């Protein structure tokens, strides 16, 4: 599972991964221009983070 989210939805994405996969999520700040143009999985804001299972 890999979620791209805005600042507002980081906790929600972390909780989803913890609940579903029972592992600590990996949080990465998006820096690539292509990634920065991505929308949040939960709203229309620009995504700032990638939250994934390790």
N, C-alpha and C positions, 0 to 999 in steps of 0.2 A: 504494500500500500504506500503510495506516494501522493501527498496532498500539497498543493500550492495555495498559500493563504496570505491574507493581509494581517496586519498587526492585531486587529480586533479579534480574529478567529484562531490565533495560535493555540490558545488553551483548549478550545474545542477540538481542534485537529489532534493535539497531543492526547486528550482524553479518549478520542475514538480509537487511536492506535493502541493505547494501553489497554482499553477494554476489549478490543477485538483480538489483538495479537499477544497480549500479556508480556510485552517487552518495552523497554525504555525507548522512546522515539529519538531519532537523530534530527537535529534542527540545523538548517543551513540558510544563511542569508543569500538571497538571489543577487548575483552580480552580472551575469551575462545579459546583454541587451535583449536577446530573444526571450529569455525567462522573465525579464522585468515587464514585458508587454503582456504577460499572462494575467488573467483575471483570477480573483480569489474563488475557491471552490464553493464558497457559501454566500458570496455577494458579488456585486459588480466592481468592487474596488480593485486596484492593482495589487497583485500578489507581491509580498516582500520576502516570504520565507518558504522553504520547502521542508515539509515534515515527513519523515519516512521511518519505516522500521529498520533496525540495524541488521 
